[in-house]
Amino acid sequence: MAGRKAGLWSTAVSDLLLARLRRLSLLAVVCAAVSCPVTGCAAAGGGGHAPGPGPASAGPSTQPPSRPGPSPGGTGPPSTGPPSTGPASAVPVIGGGPARLAAQLTAAEAALAGGDAPPTALARQALIVQLACLRVAAHPGWAREVTTRVAPARRAAAAADIAATADLVALTQPRPRLPPWRIVAAESPATLLADYRAAQAATGVGWSYLAAINFVETDFGRVAGPSSAGAQGPMQFMPATWASYGHGNIHRPRDAILAAGRFLAGHGAARSIGSALYAYNPSWRYVDAVLRYARRLRAGPHALMGYYRRQVIYRLAGGWVLLPAGYGTDPAVRPIPVRV
């Protein structure tokens, strides 16, 4: 999960240590979102949120070490996404082996790529992708077979979502209890896209990278609450880092997105976006996941909506739970156990 916010420190060592502490916080989905938003298939922050709130923290770090090749798959999940759309009975059942998962992914990715189904239907397809990716992450030996069985037209999308989920899941650990989060409404996709593009114009950092970070860290701002290390806001900044890069309100999406653009630009995004993302969150798995999501966002006009419709899924020691919209504010809204 993901880019958090490291405070500015006088030495490289303190920067790196704080950044690693931050990662323990929200990572857990985004998916994700885990938020990751397992944020692709996001996993729940700090505890593993499937592609919802993201992995480590964004914060300055020192020069990254030489980078290994792209990470393979992983296990565990992160996934984050939009608020849940119904009771437990409405959660799709994901099961079977590689052939069944490939068929489910093919159908779901096709529906999301079309973008013309009713919103509730698209939300269900987005959740199917999340859960299928988490199931593949739990059986890493299946990744290649599932991917090759997906229809050719949807294979690239499925491969990116599977790999990003695996990366984020590998960065999360099951948590004994749910975090003190509130699952709130995100800004509209049009508003968010305008904010990403405004930050791109102001800082030179591509909008897709900012969108991918926002997705992985807090499922586009749906996860409201600090990380275990104190990172705050939709882009998860530590207060000390915000003091250097933020203007305005750390909890306001536009202000936070612009600050993330300034941070990445200040850490060499124009020369190497990978190194800048590593400074935001010192994990090459995190970097790989963000790059995969960003690539997908640029490749298809409906990709942003597909990720926007995802659910917040959190990883507990006893299994994954979906945190519906209103969780943390409405006592009647309870976590929904999901099986992958």
KAFEN-V368724 format. One record per pair of residues at least 12 apart in sequence whose C-alpha atoms are under 8 Angstrom apart, sorted by the first residue. I is the first residue (numbers start at 0). J is the second residue. D is the distance in Angstrom with one decimal. If there is no record, write none. Layout:
BEGIN
((I,J,D) (I,J,D))
END
This chain:
BEGIN
((0,22,7.2) (0,25,6.3) (0,26,3.7) (0,27,6.4) (0,28,6.2) (0,29,6.6) (0,30,7.4) (0,31,6.7) (0,33,7.0) (0,34,6.8) (0,35,5.6) (0,36,7.3) (0,37,7.1) (0,38,7.2) (0,41,7.6) (0,42,7.0) (0,43,7.7) (0,44,6.2) (0,45,7.9) (0,47,7.9) (0,48,7.8) (0,50,7.1) (0,51,7.4) (0,52,5.7) (0,53,2.4) (0,54,2.0) (0,55,5.6) (0,77,7.1) (0,167,5.9) (0,170,7.1) (0,171,7.5) (0,215,5.6) (0,216,5.8) (0,285,6.7) (1,22,6.3) (1,25,7.0) (1,26,5.5) (1,52,7.1) (1,53,3.8) (1,54,2.6) (1,55,3.7) (1,56,5.4) (1,57,7.1) (1,212,7.5) (1,215,6.3) (1,216,5.4) (1,280,6.0) (1,285,6.3) (2,22,7.6) (2,53,6.8) (2,54,6.1) (2,55,5.0) (2,56,4.0) (2,57,3.8) (2,58,7.3) (2,212,6.7) (2,216,6.5) (2,234,7.5) (2,235,7.0) (2,276,7.5) (2,279,4.9) (2,280,4.4) (2,285,7.8) (3,18,7.3) (3,21,6.2) (3,22,6.9) (3,54,7.5) (3,55,5.3) (3,56,2.1) (3,57,3.0) (3,58,5.8) (3,216,7.6) (3,230,6.3) (3,234,7.1) (3,235,4.8) (3,236,5.4) (3,237,6.9) (3,279,6.3) (3,280,6.2) (4,18,7.1) (4,21,7.2) (4,56,4.6) (4,57,3.5) (4,58,3.7) (4,59,7.3) (4,230,6.0) (4,235,5.8) (4,236,3.8) (4,237,4.3) (4,238,7.7) (4,240,6.1) (4,241,7.7) (4,279,6.8) (4,280,7.9) (5,17,6.1) (5,18,5.2) (5,21,7.2) (5,56,6.2) (5,57,5.6) (5,58,3.3) (5,59,5.5) (5,60,7.4) (5,236,7.0) (5,237,5.4) (5,239,7.3) (5,240,5.8) (5,279,7.7) (6,58,6.1) (6,59,6.9) (6,237,5.7) (6,238,6.8) (6,239,4.4) (6,240,4.5) (6,241,7.9) (7,58,7.5) (7,59,6.4) (7,239,6.0) (7,240,5.6) (7,243,7.9) (11,60,6.7) (11,61,5.3) (12,61,7.9) (14,58,7.9) (14,59,6.5) (14,60,5.1) (14,61,6.8) (15,60,5.4) (15,61,6.8) (15,281,7.5) (18,55,6.8) (18,56,5.7) (18,57,7.2) (18,58,6.4) (18,59,7.7) (18,60,7.0) (18,280,6.6) (18,281,6.8) (19,55,6.6) (19,56,7.5) (19,280,7.9) (19,281,7.1) (20,55,7.8) (20,228,6.5) (21,55,5.4) (21,56,4.9) (21,226,7.3) (21,227,7.2) (21,228,5.2) (21,229,7.8) (21,230,7.2) (22,45,7.4) (22,54,5.3) (22,55,2.8) (22,56,5.1) (22,280,7.3) (23,45,5.4) (23,46,8.0) (23,54,7.4) (23,55,6.4) (23,171,7.7) (23,227,7.2) (23,228,7.7) (24,44,6.4) (24,45,3.9) (24,46,7.5) (24,54,7.6) (24,55,6.9) (24,56,8.0) (24,226,4.6) (24,227,4.3) (24,228,5.7) (25,43,7.0) (25,44,3.3) (25,45,3.5) (25,46,6.9) (25,47,7.7) (25,52,5.8) (25,53,5.7) (25,54,5.8) (25,55,6.7) (25,56,7.9) (25,216,7.3) (25,225,8.0) (25,226,4.9) (25,227,6.8) (26,42,7.1) (26,43,6.3) (26,44,3.8) (26,45,4.4) (26,46,6.4) (26,47,5.8) (26,48,6.8) (26,52,6.2) (26,53,4.5) (26,54,3.3) (26,55,5.6) (26,77,7.6) (26,167,7.7) (26,170,6.8) (26,171,5.7) (26,216,7.6) (27,42,5.7) (27,43,4.7) (27,44,3.8) (27,45,3.9) (27,46,3.5) (27,47,2.4) (27,48,4.9) (27,49,7.5) (27,52,7.6) (27,53,7.1) (27,54,6.6) (27,76,7.9) (27,77,6.3) (27,168,7.5) (27,170,7.0) (27,171,4.1) (27,172,5.8) (27,173,7.1) (27,174,7.9) (27,313,7.2) (27,314,6.7) (28,40,6.3) (28,41,2.7) (28,42,1.9) (28,43,4.1) (28,44,6.2) (28,47,6.0) (28,48,3.5) (28,49,3.0) (28,50,2.9) (28,51,3.4) (28,52,5.3) (28,53,5.8) (28,54,8.0) (28,76,6.7) (28,77,3.2) (28,78,2.8) (28,79,4.1) (28,80,7.8) (28,164,8.0) (28,167,7.0) (28,168,7.7) (28,215,6.4) (28,216,7.9) (28,218,7.9) (28,311,6.9) (28,312,6.4) (28,313,7.0) (29,41,2.7) (29,42,3.8) (29,43,5.2) (29,44,6.9) (29,47,7.7) (29,48,4.8) (29,49,4.3) (29,50,2.5) (29,51,1.8) (29,52,4.6) (29,53,5.6) (29,77,4.9) (29,78,3.2) (29,79,2.8) (29,80,6.3) (29,214,7.0) (29,215,5.2) (29,216,6.9) (29,217,6.9) (29,218,6.1) (29,311,6.3) (29,312,6.8) (30,42,3.3) (30,43,5.7) (30,44,8.0) (30,47,7.7) (30,48,4.9) (30,49,3.2) (30,50,1.6) (30,51,3.2) (30,52,6.1) (30,53,6.8) (30,76,7.3) (30,77,4.1) (30,78,1.6) (30,79,2.9) (30,80,6.4) (30,129,7.9) (30,164,7.5) (30,167,7.7) (30,214,8.0) (30,215,6.2) (30,218,7.2) (30,310,7.8) (30,311,6.5) (30,312,6.4) (30,313,7.9) (31,43,6.1) (31,44,7.6) (31,48,5.7) (31,49,4.9) (31,50,2.1) (31,51,2.2) (31,52,4.9) (31,53,5.7) (31,77,5.4) (31,78,3.4) (31,79,2.9) (31,80,6.0) (31,214,6.3) (31,215,4.6) (31,216,6.7) (31,217,6.9) (31,218,5.7) (31,311,6.7) (31,312,7.5) (32,44,8.0) (32,48,5.7) (32,49,4.9) (32,50,3.3) (32,51,1.6) (32,52,5.2) (32,53,6.9) (32,77,6.2) (32,78,3.5) (32,79,1.2) (32,80,4.6) (32,214,6.7) (32,215,5.8) (32,216,7.5) (32,217,6.8) (32,218,5.1) (32,309,7.2) (32,310,6.6) (32,311,5.1) (32,312,6.4) (33,47,7.3) (33,48,4.4) (33,49,3.4) (33,50,2.3) (33,51,2.5) (33,52,5.3) (33,53,6.2) (33,76,7.6) (33,77,4.2) (33,78,2.4) (33,79,2.8) (33,80,6.4) (33,167,7.9) (33,214,7.8) (33,215,6.0) (33,216,7.7) (33,217,7.8) (33,218,6.8) (33,310,8.0) (33,311,6.2) (33,312,6.3) (33,313,7.5) (34,48,5.4) (34,49,5.7) (34,50,4.0) (34,51,0.6) (34,52,3.3) (34,53,5.2) (34,77,6.5) (34,78,4.7) (34,79,2.9) (34,80,5.9) (34,214,6.2) (34,215,4.8) (34,216,5.8) (34,217,5.3) (34,218,4.7) (34,222,7.9) (34,311,6.0) (34,312,7.3) (35,47,6.5) (35,48,4.5) (35,49,3.6) (35,50,2.2) (35,51,4.0) (35,52,5.7) (35,53,5.5) (35,54,7.5) (35,76,6.5) (35,77,3.0) (35,78,3.0) (35,79,4.8) (35,164,7.0) (35,167,6.0) (35,168,7.1) (35,215,5.9) (35,216,7.8) (35,312,7.5) (36,48,6.2) (36,49,6.2) (36,50,4.1) (36,51,1.0) (36,52,3.8) (36,53,5.7) (36,77,7.0) (36,78,5.0) (36,79,2.7) (36,80,5.3) (36,214,5.6) (36,215,4.6) (36,216,5.8) (36,217,5.1) (36,218,4.0) (36,219,7.6) (36,222,7.9) (36,310,7.8) (36,311,6.0) (36,312,7.6) (37,49,3.0) (37,50,2.0) (37,51,5.3) (37,52,7.6) (37,53,7.3) (37,76,5.5) (37,77,2.5) (37,78,2.1) (37,79,5.2) (37,129,7.7) (37,163,8.0) (37,164,5.4) (37,167,5.8) (37,168,6.5) (37,215,7.0) (37,312,7.5) (38,50,2.5) (38,51,4.2) (38,52,6.3) (38,53,6.3) (38,77,6.7) (38,78,4.7) (38,79,4.4) (38,80,6.5) (38,164,7.9) (38,211,7.8) (38,214,5.0) (38,215,3.6) (38,216,6.8) (38,217,7.6) (38,218,6.0) (38,306,7.9) (39,78,6.2) (39,79,7.5) (39,129,7.2) (39,160,5.2) (39,161,7.7) (39,163,5.8) (39,164,5.6) (39,215,7.5) (39,288,7.6) (39,292,6.5) (39,306,7.0) (40,76,7.4) (40,77,6.0) (40,78,3.9) (40,79,6.4) (40,128,7.2) (40,129,4.5) (40,130,7.4) (40,132,6.1) (40,133,6.8) (40,160,6.4) (40,161,7.5) (40,163,7.2) (40,164,4.8) (41,53,7.4) (41,76,6.8) (41,77,3.8) (41,78,1.5) (41,79,3.9) (41,80,7.0) (41,129,7.3) (41,164,6.2) (41,167,7.0) (41,168,7.9) (41,215,6.4) (41,311,7.5) (41,312,7.2) (42,76,5.2) (42,77,2.1) (42,78,3.3) (42,79,5.4) (42,164,7.9) (42,167,6.9) (42,168,6.6) (42,171,7.5) (42,311,7.5) (42,312,5.9) (42,313,5.8) (42,314,6.9) (43,77,5.6) (43,78,6.2) (43,79,6.3) (43,311,6.7) (43,312,5.6) (43,313,4.0) (43,314,6.1) (44,77,7.8) (44,171,7.8) (44,216,7.6) (44,217,7.9) (44,226,7.5) (44,313,7.2) (45,171,7.0) (45,172,7.7) (45,174,7.7) (45,226,6.8) (45,227,6.8) (46,171,6.2) (46,172,5.6) (46,173,5.3) (46,174,4.7) (46,177,7.9) (46,178,7.9) (46,313,6.6) (46,314,5.6) (46,315,6.6) (47,75,7.9) (47,76,6.3) (47,77,5.3) (47,78,7.8) (47,168,7.0) (47,171,4.8) (47,172,5.8) (47,173,6.1) (47,174,7.4) (47,312,7.9) (47,313,5.3) (47,314,4.5) (47,315,7.4) (48,76,6.8) (48,77,4.4) (48,78,5.1) (48,79,6.0) (48,171,7.9) (48,311,6.7) (48,312,5.0) (48,313,3.8) (48,314,5.6) (49,76,5.0) (49,77,2.7) (49,78,2.2) (49,79,5.0) (49,129,7.6) (49,133,7.5) (49,164,7.6) (49,167,7.9) (49,168,7.3) (49,311,6.7) (49,312,4.8) (49,313,5.8) (49,314,7.1) (50,76,7.5) (50,77,4.3) (50,78,2.4) (50,79,4.0) (50,80,7.0) (50,129,8.0) (50,164,6.4) (50,167,6.8) (50,214,7.4) (50,215,5.5) (50,218,7.6) (50,311,7.9) (50,312,8.0) (51,77,6.6) (51,78,4.6) (51,79,2.5) (51,80,5.5) (51,214,6.6) (51,215,5.4) (51,216,6.3) (51,217,5.5) (51,218,4.6) (51,222,7.7) (51,310,7.5) (51,311,5.4) (51,312,6.8) (52,78,7.6) (52,79,6.1) (52,214,7.2) (52,215,5.2) (52,216,3.8) (52,217,3.8) (52,218,5.7) (52,222,6.7) (53,77,7.7) (53,167,7.8) (53,212,7.8) (53,214,7.7) (53,215,4.3) (53,216,3.5) (53,217,6.2) (54,167,6.9) (54,170,6.7) (54,171,7.4) (54,215,7.2) (54,216,6.6) (54,280,7.5) (54,285,6.7) (55,280,5.2) (55,281,7.3) (55,282,7.7) (55,285,7.8) (56,230,7.3) (56,235,6.7) (56,236,7.2) (56,237,7.9) (56,279,6.2) (56,280,5.0) (56,281,8.0) (57,234,8.0) (57,235,6.8) (57,236,6.2) (57,237,7.7) (57,278,6.9) (57,279,3.6) (57,280,4.9) (58,236,7.1) (58,237,7.2) (58,240,6.2) (58,262,7.9) (58,278,6.3) (58,279,4.8) (58,280,6.7) (59,240,7.5) (59,262,7.8) (59,266,7.7) (59,278,5.2) (59,279,6.1) (60,277,7.9) (60,278,4.8) (60,279,7.2) (60,280,8.0) (60,281,7.2) (61,278,6.9) (62,274,7.9) (62,278,7.6) (63,274,6.6) (63,277,6.7) (63,278,7.2) (63,281,7.5) (66,283,7.3) (67,283,7.9) (69,283,7.7) (69,284,7.7) (69,287,6.6) (70,166,7.1) (70,283,7.5) (70,284,6.1) (70,287,7.2) (71,162,7.2) (71,165,7.9) (71,166,7.6) (72,136,7.1) (72,139,6.3) (72,142,7.5) (72,161,7.8) (72,162,5.5) (72,163,7.9) (72,165,4.7) (72,166,5.9) (73,136,5.8) (73,137,7.9) (73,139,6.3) (73,162,7.8) (73,164,7.7) (73,165,4.0) (73,166,5.3) (73,167,7.6) (73,168,6.2) (73,169,4.9) (74,136,4.5) (74,137,5.0) (74,138,7.1) (74,139,6.3) (74,165,5.6) (74,166,7.8) (74,168,5.4) (74,169,5.2) (75,133,7.0) (75,136,5.9) (75,137,5.7) (75,165,7.0) (75,167,7.9) (75,168,4.2) (75,169,5.8) (75,171,6.9) (75,172,7.6) (76,133,5.4) (76,136,6.6) (76,137,7.7) (76,164,6.2) (76,165,6.6) (76,167,6.3) (76,168,3.5) (76,169,7.1) (76,171,7.0) (76,314,7.3) (77,133,7.6) (77,164,6.1) (77,165,7.9) (77,167,5.3) (77,168,4.7) (77,171,7.0) (77,312,7.4) (77,313,7.4) (77,314,7.6) (78,129,6.6) (78,133,8.0) (78,164,6.9) (78,167,7.9) (78,215,7.7) (78,310,7.6) (78,311,6.6) (78,312,5.9) (78,313,7.7) (79,214,7.3) (79,215,6.9) (79,217,7.4) (79,218,5.3) (79,309,6.3) (79,310,5.4) (79,311,4.1) (79,312,5.7) (80,214,7.5) (80,218,5.0) (80,219,7.8) (80,221,7.8) (80,306,6.6) (80,307,6.2) (80,308,6.1) (80,309,3.4) (80,310,3.5) (80,311,4.7) (80,312,7.6) (81,185,8.0) (81,218,6.7) (81,221,6.9) (81,307,5.9) (81,308,4.9) (81,309,4.4) (81,310,4.1) (81,311,6.1) (81,324,7.8) (82,182,7.0) (82,183,7.7) (82,184,7.6) (82,221,7.5) (82,308,7.8) (82,309,7.2) (82,310,5.1) (82,311,6.3) (82,322,7.2) (82,323,5.0) (82,324,4.3) (83,310,5.6) (83,311,7.4) (83,321,7.2) (83,322,6.8) (83,323,4.2) (83,324,5.7) (84,119,7.3) (84,122,7.5) (84,323,7.2) (84,324,7.9) (85,323,7.9) (86,335,7.4) (87,335,5.8) (87,336,7.4) (87,337,8.0) (90,123,7.8) (90,126,7.9) (90,337,7.4) (91,123,7.4) (91,126,7.6) (91,127,6.4) (92,338,7.5) (93,127,7.3) (93,130,6.6) (93,131,6.3) (93,134,7.8) (93,338,7.3) (93,339,6.1) (94,134,7.9) (94,339,6.9) (97,141,6.2) (97,144,6.3) (97,145,4.8) (97,148,7.8) (98,145,6.5) (98,148,6.6) (100,131,6.2) (100,145,6.7) (101,145,5.1) (101,146,6.8) (101,148,5.6) (101,149,4.9) (102,148,7.7) (102,149,6.5) (103,127,7.3) (103,128,7.8) (103,131,7.6) (104,127,7.4) (104,128,5.9) (104,131,7.0) (104,149,6.9) (104,157,6.7) (105,149,5.5) (105,150,5.9) (105,153,6.1) (105,154,7.8) (105,157,7.7) (107,124,4.9) (107,125,6.9) (107,127,6.7) (107,128,6.4) (108,124,7.5) (108,125,8.0) (108,128,7.3) (108,153,6.3) (108,156,7.2) (108,157,7.1) (109,153,6.7) (110,124,7.0) (111,124,6.9) (111,125,7.1) (111,301,6.9) (111,302,7.5) (111,305,5.7) (112,299,7.5) (112,301,5.7) (112,302,6.9) (112,305,7.8) (113,301,7.3) (114,301,6.0) (114,304,7.9) (121,305,7.5) (121,308,7.2) (122,305,7.9) (122,308,5.1) (122,309,6.5) (125,305,6.1) (125,306,7.2) (125,308,6.1) (125,309,5.4) (126,308,7.9) (126,309,5.8) (126,310,6.5) (129,309,7.3) (130,339,6.0) (131,339,7.1) (132,160,6.8) (132,161,5.1) (132,164,6.3) (132,165,7.8) (133,161,7.9) (133,164,6.8) (133,165,7.6) (133,339,6.4) (134,339,4.8) (135,161,7.1) (136,161,7.3) (136,164,6.9) (136,165,5.1) (136,168,7.2) (139,165,7.9) (142,161,7.2) (146,158,5.8) (156,295,7.0) (159,291,5.8) (159,292,7.3) (159,295,7.7) (160,291,7.8) (160,292,7.6) (162,288,7.4) (163,287,7.0) (163,288,4.3) (163,289,7.6) (163,291,6.5) (163,292,7.4) (164,288,7.4) (166,284,5.1) (166,285,6.7) (166,287,7.4) (166,288,6.2) (167,284,6.8) (167,285,6.5) (167,288,6.9) (170,284,7.6) (170,285,7.9) (172,314,7.5) (173,314,5.2) (173,315,4.8) (173,316,4.7) (173,318,7.9) (174,314,6.5) (174,315,4.7) (174,316,5.4) (175,315,5.8) (175,316,5.5) (175,317,8.0) (176,315,6.5) (176,316,7.9) (177,313,7.8) (177,315,7.2) (179,224,6.7) (179,327,7.1) (180,222,6.4) (180,223,5.6) (180,224,4.9) (180,225,7.8) (180,326,7.7) (180,327,5.9) (181,221,7.9) (181,222,6.0) (181,223,5.1) (181,224,6.5) (181,325,6.8) (181,326,5.6) (181,327,4.3) (181,328,6.2) (182,221,5.3) (182,222,5.0) (182,223,6.2) (182,322,7.2) (182,323,6.8) (182,324,5.1) (182,325,5.4) (182,326,5.3) (182,327,6.6) (182,328,7.9) (183,220,7.7) (183,221,4.9) (183,222,6.5) (183,223,6.7) (183,324,6.0) (183,325,6.1) (183,326,7.9) (184,220,7.7) (184,221,5.6) (184,324,7.2) (185,219,6.1) (185,220,5.4) (185,221,5.1) (186,219,7.7) (186,220,7.6) (186,252,7.9) (188,303,7.7) (188,304,7.2) (188,307,7.4) (191,252,7.8) (191,253,7.8) (192,206,7.8) (192,210,7.9) (194,252,7.9) (194,253,5.5) (194,256,6.9) (194,257,7.7) (195,207,7.6) (195,209,6.3) (195,210,6.6) (195,253,8.0) (195,256,6.7) (195,257,7.8) (197,257,7.7) (198,256,6.6) (198,257,4.9) (198,260,5.9) (199,260,7.0) (201,257,7.8) (202,257,7.9) (202,260,5.7) (202,261,5.9) (202,264,6.2) (203,260,7.7) (203,264,7.1) (203,269,7.4) (204,260,5.8) (204,263,7.1) (204,264,6.4) (204,268,6.7) (204,269,7.3) (207,293,4.8) (207,294,7.4) (207,296,6.0) (207,297,6.5) (208,289,6.8) (208,290,7.1) (208,293,5.2) (209,256,6.8) (209,259,7.2) (209,260,7.0) (210,293,7.3) (211,289,5.5) (211,290,7.7) (211,292,5.7) (211,293,5.5) (211,296,8.0) (212,234,7.0) (212,289,6.3) (213,233,6.4) (213,234,5.6) (213,256,7.9) (214,306,7.6) (214,307,7.8) (215,289,7.5) (216,233,7.0) (216,234,6.2) (216,235,6.6) (217,233,5.7) (217,234,7.0) (217,235,7.7) (218,307,7.5) (218,311,7.2) (219,233,6.7) (219,307,7.2) (220,232,7.5) (220,233,4.5) (220,234,7.7) (220,252,7.3) (221,233,7.9) (222,311,7.9) (231,249,6.9) (231,250,7.1) (232,249,5.5) (232,250,4.3) (232,251,7.3) (232,252,7.7) (232,255,7.1) (233,249,8.0) (233,250,6.3) (233,251,7.6) (233,252,6.1) (233,255,6.7) (234,252,7.8) (234,255,5.9) (234,256,6.6) (234,259,7.0) (236,249,7.5) (241,258,7.5) (244,258,5.2) (244,259,7.6) (244,261,6.2) (244,262,6.1) (245,257,7.7) (245,258,4.8) (246,258,7.1) (262,279,7.8) (263,275,5.3) (263,276,6.8) (263,278,7.9) (263,279,7.3) (266,278,6.9) (273,286,6.3) (273,290,7.9) (310,322,7.5) (310,323,7.5) (311,323,7.1) (318,336,7.4) (318,337,7.6) (318,338,7.6) (319,336,6.0) (319,337,5.6) (319,338,6.9) (320,334,5.9) (320,335,5.2) (320,336,4.2) (320,337,5.4) (321,334,5.6) (321,335,4.9) (321,336,6.2) (321,337,6.6) (322,334,4.9) (322,335,6.6) (323,335,7.7))
END
